[in-house]
Amino acid sequence: MRSAPIKLVVVGGLRQDFCITPVGAVHLREIGGNALYAAVGARLWAESVGLVARVGSNYPRHWLDIIAAHGIDTGGVTIAPYPLDTRTFYAYLTLEERDDTNPEVHFARLGQPLPPDLVGYATSTEGQETRDALSPLGVRPDDVPRSYLPGAGFHLSPFDFGVHYAFPQWLRQQGARCVTCDPSVRYMQPAHAADVRHILQFVDAFLPSEMETRGFFAEPPADLWQAAEAFGAMGARCVVLKLGARGQYVYETATGRRWHVPAYPAQVIDVTGAGDAYCGGFLVGLSATGDPLLAALQGNVSASLVIEGLGALYALDHGTGQVARRLAELRQAVIPV
């Protein structure tokens, strides 16, 4: 039985992860996906979080039970009556650099044959920049349970362009309290400038990575703060530029205030899902208080706990007792700019 109303919702992908770590360890067919990592980041701060995603009949059903047992509601997960490809492969070359393609090359580097489950794999983001169609995994408004609306805070994880283009405005019309968006690298390019401007009119926070930010502008701004201001001028109420190990730049459009939040000094084991977990924690703080700095601190803590172990659910099994202490420590490290 659901213990609390669902007032925080993550929209995105549930995946089956195939990973090679920086030290060459192989993990096959692990529970993952950007929506799950973001939901974990939110769940560290909130009693309940909802998921909206699509999977196929071949997705392991017991994984949904495991997710639900961690306090993440799966009522918004649509299961198609046919198989869908939810594979994601990535090989880390270093803790900061990874390749999401060519699994044959990476397994050959380890002297191992390509796992049968990865035969025919190309990429997990193919077509995400397409304007006129959704992928089979792309969610539709009808996939959102009515019980999740209105009044909830929603985060859009990197996904099909069509989802990001349509959902923010639709969510506003349904009475969503807060909408945040982490864009897909596939459409963060100059050709999509007008489309991104449309998206930003309806979001409270825009949270691109540094790579996505630099790739978006035909003429890159002289510094990243100018990029944050440009996104704010397009309509985003606040902008967070995720800088990896350097932390985040946080910009509040209405006041012009900006902060550099350094990354919490975690013991890094696996950086998979760090940005997604950050966005989940950020959603909780912004939805509850409207304060982008507090939201950034909570997101930072969520990311720090996820990267200290392996697997999407590690932080919920090992890190929930540390959030208050890490939040207090980070408050002292913020650098107003």
NORBELTA-V954942 format. One record per residue. N is the residue number from 1. RES is the residue in one small letter. SS is DSSP state (@ for helix, = for strand, . for the rest). PSI is psi as a letter, one per 30 degrees, with the letter a starting at -180 (NA if undefined). NEAR is the number of other C-alpha atoms within 12 Angstrom. Layout:
BEGIN
n = <N/N>
res = <RES/RES>
ss = <SS/SS>
psi = <PSI/PSI>
near = <NEAR/NEAR>
END
This chain:
BEGIN
n = <1/2/3/4/5/6/7/8/9/10/11/12/13/14/15/16/17/18/19/20/21/22/23/24/25/26/27/28/29/30/31/32/33/34/35/36/37/38/39/40/41/42/43/44/45/46/47/48/49/50/51/52/53/54/55/56/57/58/59/60/61/62/63/64/65/66/67/68/69/70/71/72/73/74/75/76/77/78/79/80/81/82/83/84/85/86/87/88/89/90/91/92/93/94/95/96/97/98/99/100/101/102/103/104/105/106/107/108/109/110/111/112/113/114/115/116/117/118/119/120/121/122/123/124/125/126/127/128/129/130/131/132/133/134/135/136/137/138/139/140/141/142/143/144/145/146/147/148/149/150/151/152/153/154/155/156/157/158/159/160/161/162/163/164/165/166/167/168/169/170/171/172/173/174/175/176/177/178/179/180/181/182/183/184/185/186/187/188/189/190/191/192/193/194/195/196/197/198/199/200/201/202/203/204/205/206/207/208/209/210/211/212/213/214/215/216/217/218/219/220/221/222/223/224/225/226/227/228/229/230/231/232/233/234/235/236/237/238/239/240/241/242/243/244/245/246/247/248/249/250/251/252/253/254/255/256/257/258/259/260/261/262/263/264/265/266/267/268/269/270/271/272/273/274/275/276/277/278/279/280/281/282/283/284/285/286/287/288/289/290/291/292/293/294/295/296/297/298/299/300/301/302/303/304/305/306/307/308/309/310/311/312/313/314/315/316/317/318/319/320/321/322/323/324/325/326/327/328/329/330/331/332/333/334/335/336/337>
res = <m/r/s/a/p/i/k/l/v/v/v/g/g/l/r/q/d/f/c/i/t/p/v/g/a/v/h/l/r/e/i/g/g/n/a/l/y/a/a/v/g/a/r/l/w/a/e/s/v/g/l/v/a/r/v/g/s/n/y/p/r/h/w/l/d/i/i/a/a/h/g/i/d/t/g/g/v/t/i/a/p/y/p/l/d/t/r/t/f/y/a/y/l/t/l/e/e/r/d/d/t/n/p/e/v/h/f/a/r/l/g/q/p/l/p/p/d/l/v/g/y/a/t/s/t/e/g/q/e/t/r/d/a/l/s/p/l/g/v/r/p/d/d/v/p/r/s/y/l/p/g/a/g/f/h/l/s/p/f/d/f/g/v/h/y/a/f/p/q/w/l/r/q/q/g/a/r/c/v/t/c/d/p/s/v/r/y/m/q/p/a/h/a/a/d/v/r/h/i/l/q/f/v/d/a/f/l/p/s/e/m/e/t/r/g/f/f/a/e/p/p/a/d/l/w/q/a/a/e/a/f/g/a/m/g/a/r/c/v/v/l/k/l/g/a/r/g/q/y/v/y/e/t/a/t/g/r/r/w/h/v/p/a/y/p/a/q/v/i/d/v/t/g/a/g/d/a/y/c/g/g/f/l/v/g/l/s/a/t/g/d/p/l/l/a/a/l/q/g/n/v/s/a/s/l/v/i/e/g/l/g/a/l/y/a/l/d/h/g/t/g/q/v/a/r/r/l/a/e/l/r/q/a/v/i/p/v>
ss = <./././././././=/=/=/=/./././=/=/=/=/=/=/./././././=/=/=/=/=/=/=/./@/@/@/@/@/@/@/@/@/@/./././././=/=/=/=/=/=/=/./././././@/@/@/@/@/@/@/@/@/././=/=/=/=/=/=/=/=/./././././././=/=/=/=/=/=/./././././=/=/./././@/@/@/@/@/@/@/././././././@/@/@/././././././././././././././././././././././@/@/@/././@/@/@/././././=/=/=/=/././././@/@/@/@/@/@/@/@/@/@/@/@/@/././././=/=/=/=/././././././././@/@/@/@/@/@/@/@/@/@/@/././././=/=/././=/@/@/@/@/@/@/@/./././././././@/@/@/@/@/@/@/@/@/@/././././=/=/=/=/=/./@/@/@/./=/=/=/=/=/./././././=/=/=/=/././././././././././././@/@/@/@/@/@/@/@/@/@/@/@/@/@/@/@/././@/@/@/@/@/@/@/@/@/@/@/@/@/@/@/./././././././@/@/@/@/@/./@/@/@/@/@/@/@/@/@/@/@/@/./././=/=/.>
psi = <k/k/f/l/k/j/g/k/k/k/k/b/k/k/l/j/k/j/k/k/l/f/g/g/k/k/j/k/h/l/k/a/k/e/e/e/e/e/e/e/e/e/f/f/f/l/e/k/k/l/k/j/l/k/l/l/f/f/k/j/e/f/e/e/e/e/e/e/f/g/g/j/k/g/f/g/j/k/j/l/g/l/k/k/j/g/k/k/k/k/k/k/e/l/f/f/k/l/k/g/l/h/e/e/e/e/e/e/e/f/g/k/l/k/k/e/f/g/k/g/k/d/l/f/g/k/g/f/f/k/e/g/l/k/l/f/f/k/l/l/e/f/f/j/k/f/f/f/l/a/g/l/k/k/k/j/l/k/a/k/e/e/e/e/e/e/e/e/e/e/e/e/f/f/g/k/e/k/k/l/k/j/l/k/f/e/g/i/l/e/f/g/e/e/e/e/e/e/e/f/f/g/k/e/k/k/i/l/l/e/e/e/e/e/f/e/k/e/j/k/l/e/l/f/e/e/e/e/e/e/e/e/f/f/f/k/e/l/k/k/j/k/g/b/f/g/b/k/k/k/k/j/e/e/f/g/k/k/k/j/j/l/k/k/i/l/j/k/e/j/g/k/g/e/e/e/e/e/e/e/e/e/e/e/e/e/e/e/f/g/j/f/e/e/e/e/e/e/e/e/e/e/e/e/e/e/f/g/a/k/l/e/g/e/e/f/f/f/g/f/f/f/e/e/e/e/e/e/e/e/e/f/f/k/j/k/NA>
near = <10/18/14/17/23/35/36/49/53/55/52/47/46/47/37/33/36/38/38/38/32/25/16/21/20/27/26/27/26/26/35/41/45/44/49/58/50/53/60/57/52/54/49/45/39/35/25/33/46/45/48/46/45/41/37/26/17/20/30/23/19/13/26/29/17/21/35/28/21/31/34/42/37/39/29/35/39/33/27/20/13/15/17/25/33/40/38/36/42/40/36/29/20/19/23/21/19/22/26/27/26/23/35/27/18/31/29/15/16/19/12/17/17/23/21/15/20/29/16/17/24/21/24/35/33/27/24/29/29/24/21/14/19/24/27/29/38/42/38/30/27/19/28/33/27/22/22/35/29/24/24/34/44/54/54/50/46/45/46/39/40/35/43/46/38/31/39/38/25/24/37/25/18/24/21/31/31/42/48/54/49/51/47/40/30/30/36/36/25/21/18/26/21/19/26/41/25/24/40/37/30/34/43/44/48/53/51/44/36/32/24/28/41/27/25/33/28/15/14/21/18/13/17/32/30/25/35/42/32/32/40/36/24/27/25/35/37/45/51/52/45/40/28/31/26/18/34/41/42/46/41/35/29/17/13/22/24/30/29/32/39/32/38/38/21/26/17/23/25/36/37/46/43/48/48/50/49/56/58/56/49/57/57/46/36/40/36/25/18/24/26/43/36/28/42/50/47/46/50/54/49/54/53/44/50/48/41/29/26/31/35/42/41/32/37/38/24/21/28/27/17/23/32/18/18/27/33/18/21/31/26/16/20/26/20/18/14>
END
